[in-house]
Amino acid sequence: MDPYVSGMAQPKLNQKMLNSILIPYPQYSEQKTIVKKLDALSAETKKLESIYQKKLDDLEELKKSILNKAFTGML
């Protein structure tokens, strides 16, 4: 059984036990490094989203153009 949980039939985690749980976290310098990496990843994601949306817009334009040519007998 988990050392933080009390009770047998109805296991529970009370406030006292919850407050005794140690949560490790990295040093401040490592946190800053993580933030820089996440910021770079976020920027790259936004860039890729922009490229993806541009491609979707271009495909929609191409579809309309092809349909227009098909209905006007230009194909």
N, CA, C and O atoms as a Tripos MOL2 file, in Angstrom:
@<TRIPOS>MOLECULE
protein
  300   299    75     0     0
PROTEIN
NO_CHARGES

@<TRIPOS>ATOM
      1 N           0.8460   -1.1910    0.0000 N.3       1 MET1
      2 CA          0.0000    0.0000    0.0000 C.3       1 MET1
      3 C           0.8840    1.2440    0.0000 C.2       1 MET1
      4 O           1.9790    1.2420    0.5620 O.2       1 MET1
      5 N           0.4100    2.2700   -0.6160 N.am      2 ASP2
      6 CA          1.1380    3.5350   -0.7220 C.3       2 ASP2
      7 C           1.3280    4.1570    0.6600 C.2       2 ASP2
      8 O           0.3790    4.2140    1.4410 O.2       2 ASP2
      9 N           2.5380    4.6230    0.9740 N.am      3 PRO3
     10 CA          2.7750    5.1820    2.3180 C.3       3 PRO3
     11 C           2.0150    6.4730    2.5920 C.2       3 PRO3
     12 O           1.9260    6.8850    3.7480 O.2       3 PRO3
     13 N           1.4710    7.1150    1.5850 N.am      4 TYR4
     14 CA          0.7560    8.3850    1.7770 C.3       4 TYR4
     15 C          -0.7550    8.1910    1.9250 C.2       4 TYR4
     16 O          -1.4730    9.1170    2.3040 O.2       4 TYR4
     17 N          -1.2220    6.9940    1.6270 N.am      5 VAL5
     18 CA         -2.6630    6.7310    1.6530 C.3       5 VAL5
     19 C          -3.0190    6.0350    2.9490 C.2       5 VAL5
     20 O          -2.3320    5.1070    3.3770 O.2       5 VAL5
     21 N          -4.1000    6.4860    3.5730 N.am      6 SER6
     22 CA         -4.5650    5.8530    4.8150 C.3       6 SER6
     23 C          -5.9400    5.2500    4.5770 C.2       6 SER6
     24 O          -6.6140    5.5850    3.6030 O.2       6 SER6
     25 N          -6.3460    4.3710    5.4620 N.am      7 GLY7
     26 CA         -7.6480    3.7300    5.3470 C.3       7 GLY7
     27 C          -7.5370    2.4320    4.5800 C.2       7 GLY7
     28 O          -6.6910    2.3020    3.6960 O.2       7 GLY7
     29 N          -8.3870    1.4640    4.9110 N.am      8 MET8
     30 CA         -8.3440    0.1620    4.2570 C.3       8 MET8
     31 C          -9.4870    0.0110    3.2560 C.2       8 MET8
     32 O          -9.2460   -0.1650    2.0620 O.2       8 MET8
     33 N         -10.7070    0.0750    3.7280 N.am      9 ALA9
     34 CA        -11.8520   -0.1280    2.8370 C.3       9 ALA9
     35 C         -11.9990    1.0390    1.8640 C.2       9 ALA9
     36 O         -12.3040    0.8330    0.6890 O.2       9 ALA9
     37 N         -11.7840    2.2550    2.3430 N.am     10 GLN10
     38 CA        -11.8790    3.4530    1.5230 C.3      10 GLN10
     39 C         -10.5490    4.1880    1.6090 C.2      10 GLN10
     40 O         -10.3990    5.0850    2.4390 O.2      10 GLN10
     41 N          -9.5760    3.8270    0.7640 N.am     11 PRO11
     42 CA         -8.2820    4.5230    0.8210 C.3      11 PRO11
     43 C          -8.4620    6.0250    0.5840 C.2      11 PRO11
     44 O          -9.2610    6.4430   -0.2540 O.2      11 PRO11
     45 N          -7.7100    6.8190    1.3310 N.am     12 LYS12
     46 CA         -7.8350    8.2700    1.1880 C.3      12 LYS12
     47 C          -6.4730    8.9320    1.3540 C.2      12 LYS12
     48 O          -5.5700    8.3880    1.9900 O.2      12 LYS12
     49 N          -6.3510   10.0960    0.7770 N.am     13 LEU13
     50 CA         -5.1450   10.9080    0.8880 C.3      13 LEU13
     51 C          -5.5760   12.2020    1.5780 C.2      13 LEU13
     52 O          -6.2160   13.0530    0.9620 O.2      13 LEU13
     53 N          -5.2320   12.3460    2.8270 N.am     14 ASN14
     54 CA         -5.6670   13.5340    3.5650 C.3      14 ASN14
     55 C          -4.6530   14.6750    3.3820 C.2      14 ASN14
     56 O          -3.5750   14.4760    2.8220 O.2      14 ASN14
     57 N          -5.0110   15.8510    3.8560 N.am     15 GLN15
     58 CA         -4.1810   17.0480    3.6900 C.3      15 GLN15
     59 C          -2.8100   16.8930    4.3440 C.2      15 GLN15
     60 O          -1.8040   17.3210    3.7790 O.2      15 GLN15
     61 N          -2.7640   16.2860    5.5290 N.am     16 LYS16
     62 CA         -1.4930   16.1030    6.2320 C.3      16 LYS16
     63 C          -0.5450   15.2370    5.3980 C.2      16 LYS16
     64 O           0.6300   15.5710    5.2470 O.2      16 LYS16
     65 N          -1.0490   14.1410    4.8620 N.am     17 MET17
     66 CA         -0.2280   13.2530    4.0430 C.3      17 MET17
     67 C           0.1640   13.9450    2.7300 C.2      17 MET17
     68 O           1.2940   13.8120    2.2610 O.2      17 MET17
     69 N          -0.7620   14.6640    2.1610 N.am     18 LEU18
     70 CA         -0.4940   15.3820    0.9150 C.3      18 LEU18
     71 C           0.6270   16.3930    1.1140 C.2      18 LEU18
     72 O           1.5000   16.5320    0.2560 O.2      18 LEU18
     73 N           0.6070   17.1010    2.2440 N.am     19 ASN19
     74 CA          1.6470   18.1000    2.5280 C.3      19 ASN19
     75 C           3.0110   17.4710    2.7820 C.2      19 ASN19
     76 O           4.0330   18.1470    2.6620 O.2      19 ASN19
     77 N           3.0410   16.1860    3.1310 N.am     20 SER20
     78 CA          4.3180   15.5320    3.4160 C.3      20 SER20
     79 C           5.0040   14.9890    2.1520 C.2      20 SER20
     80 O           6.1510   14.5460    2.2190 O.2      20 SER20
     81 N           4.3260   15.0190    1.0260 N.am     21 ILE21
     82 CA          4.9050   14.5060   -0.2200 C.3      21 ILE21
     83 C           5.9020   15.5280   -0.7620 C.2      21 ILE21
     84 O           5.5550   16.6860   -0.9980 O.2      21 ILE21
     85 N           7.1270   15.0900   -0.9530 N.am     22 LEU22
     86 CA          8.1570   15.9620   -1.5210 C.3      22 LEU22
     87 C           8.1030   15.8830   -3.0410 C.2      22 LEU22
     88 O           8.0990   14.7960   -3.6190 O.2      22 LEU22
     89 N           8.0630   17.0220   -3.6620 N.am     23 ILE23
     90 CA          8.0190   17.0850   -5.1190 C.3      23 ILE23
     91 C           9.3320   17.6800   -5.6040 C.2      23 ILE23
     92 O           9.5980   18.8620   -5.3820 O.2      23 ILE23
     93 N          10.1550   16.8690   -6.2660 N.am     24 PRO24
     94 CA         11.4450   17.3830   -6.7400 C.3      24 PRO24
     95 C          11.2610   18.2960   -7.9570 C.2      24 PRO24
     96 O          10.3340   18.1100   -8.7450 O.2      24 PRO24
     97 N          12.1200   19.2480   -8.0960 N.am     25 TYR25
     98 CA         12.1080   20.1140   -9.2670 C.3      25 TYR25
     99 C          13.5550   20.4880   -9.5860 C.2      25 TYR25
    100 O          14.4090   20.5060   -8.7000 O.2      25 TYR25
    101 N          13.8190   20.7830  -10.8520 N.am     26 PRO26
    102 CA         15.2050   21.0720  -11.2490 C.3      26 PRO26
    103 C          15.7000   22.4120  -10.7090 C.2      26 PRO26
    104 O          14.9130   23.2780  -10.3260 O.2      26 PRO26
    105 N          17.0300   22.5580  -10.6890 N.am     27 GLN27
    106 CA         17.6480   23.8180  -10.2900 C.3      27 GLN27
    107 C          17.1780   24.9420  -11.2070 C.2      27 GLN27
    108 O          16.7250   24.6900  -12.3240 O.2      27 GLN27
    109 N          17.2850   26.1720  -10.7370 N.am     28 TYR28
    110 CA         16.8200   27.3340  -11.4980 C.3      28 TYR28
    111 C          17.4910   27.4110  -12.8620 C.2      28 TYR28
    112 O          16.8250   27.7030  -13.8560 O.2      28 TYR28
    113 N          18.8010   27.1550  -12.9330 N.am     29 SER29
    114 CA         19.5070   27.2290  -14.2160 C.3      29 SER29
    115 C          18.9580   26.1960  -15.2020 C.2      29 SER29
    116 O          18.8410   26.4750  -16.3950 O.2      29 SER29
    117 N          18.6270   25.0220  -14.7090 N.am     30 GLU30
    118 CA         18.0480   23.9930  -15.5740 C.3      30 GLU30
    119 C          16.6290   24.3750  -15.9950 C.2      30 GLU30
    120 O          16.2200   24.1020  -17.1230 O.2      30 GLU30
    121 N          15.8880   24.9980  -15.1010 N.am     31 GLN31
    122 CA         14.5440   25.4660  -15.4400 C.3      31 GLN31
    123 C          14.6120   26.4760  -16.5800 C.2      31 GLN31
    124 O          13.7970   26.4360  -17.5020 O.2      31 GLN31
    125 N          15.5990   27.3910  -16.5120 N.am     32 LYS32
    126 CA         15.7610   28.3930  -17.5690 C.3      32 LYS32
    127 C          16.0900   27.7150  -18.9000 C.2      32 LYS32
    128 O          15.5850   28.1250  -19.9460 O.2      32 LYS32
    129 N          16.9300   26.6840  -18.8670 N.am     33 THR33
    130 CA         17.2770   25.9410  -20.0770 C.3      33 THR33
    131 C          16.0380   25.2640  -20.6590 C.2      33 THR33
    132 O          15.8230   25.2770  -21.8710 O.2      33 THR33
    133 N          15.2370   24.6820  -19.7920 N.am     34 ILE34
    134 CA         13.9960   24.0290  -20.2370 C.3      34 ILE34
    135 C          13.0640   25.0430  -20.8800 C.2      34 ILE34
    136 O          12.4720   24.7700  -21.9240 O.2      34 ILE34
    137 N          12.9310   26.2050  -20.2650 N.am     35 VAL35
    138 CA         12.0570   27.2490  -20.8060 C.3      35 VAL35
    139 C          12.5420   27.6960  -22.1810 C.2      35 VAL35
    140 O          11.7320   27.8880  -23.0890 O.2      35 VAL35
    141 N          13.8560   27.8650  -22.3440 N.am     36 LYS36
    142 CA         14.4060   28.2590  -23.6470 C.3      36 LYS36
    143 C          14.0840   27.2200  -24.7120 C.2      36 LYS36
    144 O          13.6970   27.5610  -25.8300 O.2      36 LYS36
    145 N          14.2480   25.9490  -24.3550 N.am     37 LYS37
    146 CA         13.9510   24.8720  -25.3070 C.3      37 LYS37
    147 C          12.4730   24.8530  -25.6600 C.2      37 LYS37
    148 O          12.1130   24.6750  -26.8240 O.2      37 LYS37
    149 N          11.6120   25.0360  -24.6600 N.am     38 LEU38
    150 CA         10.1710   25.0480  -24.9170 C.3      38 LEU38
    151 C           9.7590   26.2530  -25.7560 C.2      38 LEU38
    152 O           8.8850   26.1410  -26.6160 O.2      38 LEU38
    153 N          10.3820   27.4050  -25.5100 N.am     39 ASP39
    154 CA         10.0940   28.5930  -26.3200 C.3      39 ASP39
    155 C          10.4980   28.3660  -27.7740 C.2      39 ASP39
    156 O           9.7700   28.7470  -28.6900 O.2      39 ASP39
    157 N          11.6650   27.7440  -27.9850 N.am     40 ALA40
    158 CA         12.1210   27.4560  -29.3400 C.3      40 ALA40
    159 C          11.1770   26.4630  -30.0150 C.2      40 ALA40
    160 O          10.8510   26.6090  -31.1930 O.2      40 ALA40
    161 N          10.7480   25.4740  -29.2770 N.am     41 LEU41
    162 CA          9.8160   24.4910  -29.8040 C.3      41 LEU41
    163 C           8.4760   25.1370  -30.1500 C.2      41 LEU41
    164 O           7.8690   24.8080  -31.1690 O.2      41 LEU41
    165 N           8.0260   26.0370  -29.3190 N.am     42 SER42
    166 CA          6.7760   26.7460  -29.5670 C.3      42 SER42
    167 C           6.8730   27.5970  -30.8320 C.2      42 SER42
    168 O           5.9440   27.6230  -31.6380 O.2      42 SER42
    169 N           7.9830   28.2830  -31.0020 N.am     43 ALA43
    170 CA          8.1800   29.1030  -32.2030 C.3      43 ALA43
    171 C           8.1980   28.2320  -33.4500 C.2      43 ALA43
    172 O           7.5980   28.5890  -34.4640 O.2      43 ALA43
    173 N           8.8790   27.0940  -33.3840 N.am     44 GLU44
    174 CA          8.9380   26.1820  -34.5340 C.3      44 GLU44
    175 C           7.5540   25.6230  -34.8470 C.2      44 GLU44
    176 O           7.1880   25.4740  -36.0130 O.2      44 GLU44
    177 N           6.7930   25.3160  -33.8130 N.am     45 THR45
    178 CA          5.4300   24.8140  -33.9960 C.3      45 THR45
    179 C           4.5610   25.8560  -34.6940 C.2      45 THR45
    180 O           3.8100   25.5240  -35.6120 O.2      45 THR45
    181 N           4.6570   27.1040  -34.2660 N.am     46 LYS46
    182 CA          3.8780   28.1730  -34.8990 C.3      46 LYS46
    183 C           4.2770   28.3460  -36.3570 C.2      46 LYS46
    184 O           3.4270   28.5800  -37.2160 O.2      46 LYS46
    185 N           5.5700   28.2320  -36.6350 N.am     47 LYS47
    186 CA          6.0610   28.3270  -38.0070 C.3      47 LYS47
    187 C           5.4720   27.1990  -38.8630 C.2      47 LYS47
    188 O           5.0050   27.4370  -39.9770 O.2      47 LYS47
    189 N           5.4980   25.9770  -38.3360 N.am     48 LEU48
    190 CA          4.9480   24.8410  -39.0680 C.3      48 LEU48
    191 C           3.4380   24.9690  -39.2610 C.2      48 LEU48
    192 O           2.9110   24.6050  -40.3130 O.2      48 LEU48
    193 N           2.7470   25.4820  -38.2550 N.am     49 GLU49
    194 CA          1.3020   25.7100  -38.3870 C.3      49 GLU49
    195 C           1.0240   26.7000  -39.5150 C.2      49 GLU49
    196 O           0.0910   26.5120  -40.2960 O.2      49 GLU49
    197 N           1.8220   27.7360  -39.5960 N.am     50 SER50
    198 CA          1.6640   28.7440  -40.6420 C.3      50 SER50
    199 C           1.8840   28.1330  -42.0230 C.2      50 SER50
    200 O           1.1160   28.3880  -42.9500 O.2      50 SER50
    201 N           2.9290   27.3330  -42.1550 N.am     51 ILE51
    202 CA          3.2140   26.6690  -43.4340 C.3      51 ILE51
    203 C           2.0720   25.7260  -43.8060 C.2      51 ILE51
    204 O           1.6310   25.6960  -44.9550 O.2      51 ILE51
    205 N           1.6030   24.9650  -42.8350 N.am     52 TYR52
    206 CA          0.5060   24.0260  -43.0670 C.3      52 TYR52
    207 C          -0.7540   24.7630  -43.5300 C.2      52 TYR52
    208 O          -1.4150   24.3340  -44.4760 O.2      52 TYR52
    209 N          -1.0840   25.8720  -42.8620 N.am     53 GLN53
    210 CA         -2.2730   26.6340  -43.2390 C.3      53 GLN53
    211 C          -2.1250   27.2080  -44.6460 C.2      53 GLN53
    212 O          -3.0890   27.2180  -45.4120 O.2      53 GLN53
    213 N          -0.9280   27.6880  -44.9960 N.am     54 LYS54
    214 CA         -0.6750   28.2150  -46.3380 C.3      54 LYS54
    215 C          -0.8880   27.1290  -47.3760 C.2      54 LYS54
    216 O          -1.4820   27.3810  -48.4240 O.2      54 LYS54
    217 N          -0.4050   25.9110  -47.0950 N.am     55 LYS55
    218 CA         -0.5940   24.7980  -48.0300 C.3      55 LYS55
    219 C          -2.0750   24.4560  -48.1690 C.2      55 LYS55
    220 O          -2.5450   24.1830  -49.2740 O.2      55 LYS55
    221 N          -2.8130   24.4680  -47.0580 N.am     56 LEU56
    222 CA         -4.2540   24.2110  -47.1310 C.3      56 LEU56
    223 C          -4.9560   25.2720  -47.9820 C.2      56 LEU56
    224 O          -5.8210   24.9490  -48.7970 O.2      56 LEU56
    225 N          -4.5810   26.5270  -47.7900 N.am     57 ASP57
    226 CA         -5.1710   27.6120  -48.5750 C.3      57 ASP57
    227 C          -4.8430   27.4620  -50.0570 C.2      57 ASP57
    228 O          -5.7090   27.6590  -50.9100 O.2      57 ASP57
    229 N          -3.5940   27.1120  -50.3630 N.am     58 ASP58
    230 CA         -3.1880   26.9110  -51.7550 C.3      58 ASP58
    231 C          -3.9360   25.7490  -52.3910 C.2      58 ASP58
    232 O          -4.3370   25.8290  -53.5520 O.2      58 ASP58
    233 N          -4.1280   24.6660  -51.6370 N.am     59 LEU59
    234 CA         -4.8770   23.5180  -52.1680 C.3      59 LEU59
    235 C          -6.3340   23.8830  -52.4320 C.2      59 LEU59
    236 O          -6.9130   23.4540  -53.4300 O.2      59 LEU59
    237 N          -6.9170   24.6630  -51.5530 N.am     60 GLU60
    238 CA         -8.3020   25.1020  -51.7550 C.3      60 GLU60
    239 C          -8.4180   25.9630  -53.0080 C.2      60 GLU60
    240 O          -9.3650   25.8270  -53.7820 O.2      60 GLU60
    241 N          -7.4500   26.8440  -53.1970 N.am     61 GLU61
    242 CA         -7.4350   27.6960  -54.3840 C.3      61 GLU61
    243 C          -7.2770   26.8460  -55.6510 C.2      61 GLU61
    244 O          -7.9430   27.0980  -56.6540 O.2      61 GLU61
    245 N          -6.4050   25.8520  -55.6040 N.am     62 LEU62
    246 CA         -6.1950   24.9640  -56.7470 C.3      62 LEU62
    247 C          -7.4620   24.1820  -57.0520 C.2      62 LEU62
    248 O          -7.8300   24.0300  -58.2170 O.2      62 LEU62
    249 N          -8.1230   23.6910  -56.0350 N.am     63 LYS63
    250 CA         -9.3740   22.9490  -56.2040 C.3      63 LYS63
    251 C         -10.4240   23.8160  -56.8950 C.2      63 LYS63
    252 O         -11.0940   23.3660  -57.8240 O.2      63 LYS63
    253 N         -10.5640   25.0500  -56.4420 N.am     64 LYS64
    254 CA        -11.5390   25.9560  -57.0550 C.3      64 LYS64
    255 C         -11.1900   26.2280  -58.5140 C.2      64 LYS64
    256 O         -12.0720   26.2810  -59.3710 O.2      64 LYS64
    257 N          -9.9090   26.3970  -58.7890 N.am     65 SER65
    258 CA         -9.4570   26.6600  -60.1450 C.3      65 SER65
    259 C          -9.7580   25.4750  -61.0650 C.2      65 SER65
    260 O         -10.2380   25.6510  -62.1840 O.2      65 SER65
    261 N          -9.4720   24.2840  -60.5850 N.am     66 ILE66
    262 CA         -9.7220   23.0820  -61.3970 C.3      66 ILE66
    263 C         -11.2210   22.9020  -61.6260 C.2      66 ILE66
    264 O         -11.6460   22.5920  -62.7380 O.2      66 ILE66
    265 N         -12.0150   23.0940  -60.5850 N.am     67 LEU67
    266 CA        -13.4660   22.9760  -60.7470 C.3      67 LEU67
    267 C         -13.9940   24.0210  -61.7260 C.2      67 LEU67
    268 O         -14.8540   23.7250  -62.5560 O.2      67 LEU67
    269 N         -13.4800   25.2300  -61.6270 N.am     68 ASN68
    270 CA        -13.9030   26.2850  -62.5390 C.3      68 ASN68
    271 C         -13.5780   25.9050  -63.9850 C.2      68 ASN68
    272 O         -14.4190   26.0690  -64.8690 O.2      68 ASN68
    273 N         -12.3740   25.4020  -64.2320 N.am     69 LYS69
    274 CA        -11.9780   25.0040  -65.5720 C.3      69 LYS69
    275 C         -12.8220   23.8120  -66.0590 C.2      69 LYS69
    276 O         -13.1710   23.7360  -67.2370 O.2      69 LYS69
    277 N         -13.1390   22.9010  -65.1590 N.am     70 ALA70
    278 CA        -13.9410   21.7440  -65.5370 C.3      70 ALA70
    279 C         -15.3590   22.1590  -65.9530 C.2      70 ALA70
    280 O         -15.9110   21.6240  -66.9150 O.2      70 ALA70
    281 N         -15.9390   23.1120  -65.2250 N.am     71 PHE71
    282 CA        -17.3020   23.5190  -65.5280 C.3      71 PHE71
    283 C         -17.3790   24.4840  -66.7070 C.2      71 PHE71
    284 O         -18.4490   24.6570  -67.2910 O.2      71 PHE71
    285 N         -16.2770   25.1050  -67.0590 N.am     72 THR72
    286 CA        -16.2990   26.0060  -68.2090 C.3      72 THR72
    287 C         -15.7320   25.3270  -69.4640 C.2      72 THR72
    288 O         -15.5680   25.9720  -70.5000 O.2      72 THR72
    289 N         -15.4350   24.0270  -69.3680 N.am     73 GLY73
    290 CA        -14.9830   23.2650  -70.5220 C.3      73 GLY73
    291 C         -13.5260   23.5040  -70.8930 C.2      73 GLY73
    292 O         -13.1350   23.2260  -72.0270 O.2      73 GLY73
    293 N         -12.7330   23.9980  -69.9970 N.am     74 MET74
    294 CA        -11.3260   24.2870  -70.3080 C.3      74 MET74
    295 C         -10.4170   23.0980  -70.0110 C.2      74 MET74
    296 O          -9.2100   23.1780  -70.2400 O.2      74 MET74
    297 N         -10.9760   21.9910  -69.5010 N.am     75 LEU75
    298 CA        -10.1420   20.8110  -69.2340 C.3      75 LEU75
    299 C         -10.2460   19.8330  -70.3550 C.2      75 LEU75
    300 O          -9.6150   18.7760  -70.3120 O.2      75 LEU75
@<TRIPOS>BOND
     1     1     2 1
     2     2     3 1
     3     3     4 2
     4     3     5 am
     5     5     6 1
     6     6     7 1
     7     7     8 2
     8     7     9 am
     9     9    10 1
    10    10    11 1
    11    11    12 2
    12    11    13 am
    13    13    14 1
    14    14    15 1
    15    15    16 2
    16    15    17 am
    17    17    18 1
    18    18    19 1
    19    19    20 2
    20    19    21 am
    21    21    22 1
    22    22    23 1
    23    23    24 2
    24    23    25 am
    25    25    26 1
    26    26    27 1
    27    27    28 2
    28    27    29 am
    29    29    30 1
    30    30    31 1
    31    31    32 2
    32    31    33 am
    33    33    34 1
    34    34    35 1
    35    35    36 2
    36    35    37 am
    37    37    38 1
    38    38    39 1
    39    39    40 2
    40    39    41 am
    41    41    42 1
    42    42    43 1
    43    43    44 2
    44    43    45 am
    45    45    46 1
    46    46    47 1
    47    47    48 2
    48    47    49 am
    49    49    50 1
    50    50    51 1
    51    51    52 2
    52    51    53 am
    53    53    54 1
    54    54    55 1
    55    55    56 2
    56    55    57 am
    57    57    58 1
    58    58    59 1
    59    59    60 2
    60    59    61 am
    61    61    62 1
    62    62    63 1
    63    63    64 2
    64    63    65 am
    65    65    66 1
    66    66    67 1
    67    67    68 2
    68    67    69 am
    69    69    70 1
    70    70    71 1
    71    71    72 2
    72    71    73 am
    73    73    74 1
    74    74    75 1
    75    75    76 2
    76    75    77 am
    77    77    78 1
    78    78    79 1
    79    79    80 2
    80    79    81 am
    81    81    82 1
    82    82    83 1
    83    83    84 2
    84    83    85 am
    85    85    86 1
    86    86    87 1
    87    87    88 2
    88    87    89 am
    89    89    90 1
    90    90    91 1
    91    91    92 2
    92    91    93 am
    93    93    94 1
    94    94    95 1
    95    95    96 2
    96    95    97 am
    97    97    98 1
    98    98    99 1
    99    99   100 2
   100    99   101 am
   101   101   102 1
   102   102   103 1
   103   103   104 2
   104   103   105 am
   105   105   106 1
   106   106   107 1
   107   107   108 2
   108   107   109 am
   109   109   110 1
   110   110   111 1
   111   111   112 2
   112   111   113 am
   113   113   114 1
   114   114   115 1
   115   115   116 2
   116   115   117 am
   117   117   118 1
   118   118   119 1
   119   119   120 2
   120   119   121 am
   121   121   122 1
   122   122   123 1
   123   123   124 2
   124   123   125 am
   125   125   126 1
   126   126   127 1
   127   127   128 2
   128   127   129 am
   129   129   130 1
   130   130   131 1
   131   131   132 2
   132   131   133 am
   133   133   134 1
   134   134   135 1
   135   135   136 2
   136   135   137 am
   137   137   138 1
   138   138   139 1
   139   139   140 2
   140   139   141 am
   141   141   142 1
   142   142   143 1
   143   143   144 2
   144   143   145 am
   145   145   146 1
   146   146   147 1
   147   147   148 2
   148   147   149 am
   149   149   150 1
   150   150   151 1
   151   151   152 2
   152   151   153 am
   153   153   154 1
   154   154   155 1
   155   155   156 2
   156   155   157 am
   157   157   158 1
   158   158   159 1
   159   159   160 2
   160   159   161 am
   161   161   162 1
   162   162   163 1
   163   163   164 2
   164   163   165 am
   165   165   166 1
   166   166   167 1
   167   167   168 2
   168   167   169 am
   169   169   170 1
   170   170   171 1
   171   171   172 2
   172   171   173 am
   173   173   174 1
   174   174   175 1
   175   175   176 2
   176   175   177 am
   177   177   178 1
   178   178   179 1
   179   179   180 2
   180   179   181 am
   181   181   182 1
   182   182   183 1
   183   183   184 2
   184   183   185 am
   185   185   186 1
   186   186   187 1
   187   187   188 2
   188   187   189 am
   189   189   190 1
   190   190   191 1
   191   191   192 2
   192   191   193 am
   193   193   194 1
   194   194   195 1
   195   195   196 2
   196   195   197 am
   197   197   198 1
   198   198   199 1
   199   199   200 2
   200   199   201 am
   201   201   202 1
   202   202   203 1
   203   203   204 2
   204   203   205 am
   205   205   206 1
   206   206   207 1
   207   207   208 2
   208   207   209 am
   209   209   210 1
   210   210   211 1
   211   211   212 2
   212   211   213 am
   213   213   214 1
   214   214   215 1
   215   215   216 2
   216   215   217 am
   217   217   218 1
   218   218   219 1
   219   219   220 2
   220   219   221 am
   221   221   222 1
   222   222   223 1
   223   223   224 2
   224   223   225 am
   225   225   226 1
   226   226   227 1
   227   227   228 2
   228   227   229 am
   229   229   230 1
   230   230   231 1
   231   231   232 2
   232   231   233 am
   233   233   234 1
   234   234   235 1
   235   235   236 2
   236   235   237 am
   237   237   238 1
   238   238   239 1
   239   239   240 2
   240   239   241 am
   241   241   242 1
   242   242   243 1
   243   243   244 2
   244   243   245 am
   245   245   246 1
   246   246   247 1
   247   247   248 2
   248   247   249 am
   249   249   250 1
   250   250   251 1
   251   251   252 2
   252   251   253 am
   253   253   254 1
   254   254   255 1
   255   255   256 2
   256   255   257 am
   257   257   258 1
   258   258   259 1
   259   259   260 2
   260   259   261 am
   261   261   262 1
   262   262   263 1
   263   263   264 2
   264   263   265 am
   265   265   266 1
   266   266   267 1
   267   267   268 2
   268   267   269 am
   269   269   270 1
   270   270   271 1
   271   271   272 2
   272   271   273 am
   273   273   274 1
   274   274   275 1
   275   275   276 2
   276   275   277 am
   277   277   278 1
   278   278   279 1
   279   279   280 2
   280   279   281 am
   281   281   282 1
   282   282   283 1
   283   283   284 2
   284   283   285 am
   285   285   286 1
   286   286   287 1
   287   287   288 2
   288   287   289 am
   289   289   290 1
   290   290   291 1
   291   291   292 2
   292   291   293 am
   293   293   294 1
   294   294   295 1
   295   295   296 2
   296   295   297 am
   297   297   298 1
   298   298   299 1
   299   299   300 2
@<TRIPOS>SUBSTRUCTURE
     1 MET1         2 RESIDUE 1 A MET
     2 ASP2         6 RESIDUE 1 A ASP
     3 PRO3        10 RESIDUE 1 A PRO
     4 TYR4        14 RESIDUE 1 A TYR
     5 VAL5        18 RESIDUE 1 A VAL
     6 SER6        22 RESIDUE 1 A SER
     7 GLY7        26 RESIDUE 1 A GLY
     8 MET8        30 RESIDUE 1 A MET
     9 ALA9        34 RESIDUE 1 A ALA
    10 GLN10       38 RESIDUE 1 A GLN
    11 PRO11       42 RESIDUE 1 A PRO
    12 LYS12       46 RESIDUE 1 A LYS
    13 LEU13       50 RESIDUE 1 A LEU
    14 ASN14       54 RESIDUE 1 A ASN
    15 GLN15       58 RESIDUE 1 A GLN
    16 LYS16       62 RESIDUE 1 A LYS
    17 MET17       66 RESIDUE 1 A MET
    18 LEU18       70 RESIDUE 1 A LEU
    19 ASN19       74 RESIDUE 1 A ASN
    20 SER20       78 RESIDUE 1 A SER
    21 ILE21       82 RESIDUE 1 A ILE
    22 LEU22       86 RESIDUE 1 A LEU
    23 ILE23       90 RESIDUE 1 A ILE
    24 PRO24       94 RESIDUE 1 A PRO
    25 TYR25       98 RESIDUE 1 A TYR
    26 PRO26      102 RESIDUE 1 A PRO
    27 GLN27      106 RESIDUE 1 A GLN
    28 TYR28      110 RESIDUE 1 A TYR
    29 SER29      114 RESIDUE 1 A SER
    30 GLU30      118 RESIDUE 1 A GLU
    31 GLN31      122 RESIDUE 1 A GLN
    32 LYS32      126 RESIDUE 1 A LYS
    33 THR33      130 RESIDUE 1 A THR
    34 ILE34      134 RESIDUE 1 A ILE
    35 VAL35      138 RESIDUE 1 A VAL
    36 LYS36      142 RESIDUE 1 A LYS
    37 LYS37      146 RESIDUE 1 A LYS
    38 LEU38      150 RESIDUE 1 A LEU
    39 ASP39      154 RESIDUE 1 A ASP
    40 ALA40      158 RESIDUE 1 A ALA
    41 LEU41      162 RESIDUE 1 A LEU
    42 SER42      166 RESIDUE 1 A SER
    43 ALA43      170 RESIDUE 1 A ALA
    44 GLU44      174 RESIDUE 1 A GLU
    45 THR45      178 RESIDUE 1 A THR
    46 LYS46      182 RESIDUE 1 A LYS
    47 LYS47      186 RESIDUE 1 A LYS
    48 LEU48      190 RESIDUE 1 A LEU
    49 GLU49      194 RESIDUE 1 A GLU
    50 SER50      198 RESIDUE 1 A SER
    51 ILE51      202 RESIDUE 1 A ILE
    52 TYR52      206 RESIDUE 1 A TYR
    53 GLN53      210 RESIDUE 1 A GLN
    54 LYS54      214 RESIDUE 1 A LYS
    55 LYS55      218 RESIDUE 1 A LYS
    56 LEU56      222 RESIDUE 1 A LEU
    57 ASP57      226 RESIDUE 1 A ASP
    58 ASP58      230 RESIDUE 1 A ASP
    59 LEU59      234 RESIDUE 1 A LEU
    60 GLU60      238 RESIDUE 1 A GLU
    61 GLU61      242 RESIDUE 1 A GLU
    62 LEU62      246 RESIDUE 1 A LEU
    63 LYS63      250 RESIDUE 1 A LYS
    64 LYS64      254 RESIDUE 1 A LYS
    65 SER65      258 RESIDUE 1 A SER
    66 ILE66      262 RESIDUE 1 A ILE
    67 LEU67      266 RESIDUE 1 A LEU
    68 ASN68      270 RESIDUE 1 A ASN
    69 LYS69      274 RESIDUE 1 A LYS
    70 ALA70      278 RESIDUE 1 A ALA
    71 PHE71      282 RESIDUE 1 A PHE
    72 THR72      286 RESIDUE 1 A THR
    73 GLY73      290 RESIDUE 1 A GLY
    74 MET74      294 RESIDUE 1 A MET
    75 LEU75      298 RESIDUE 1 A LEU
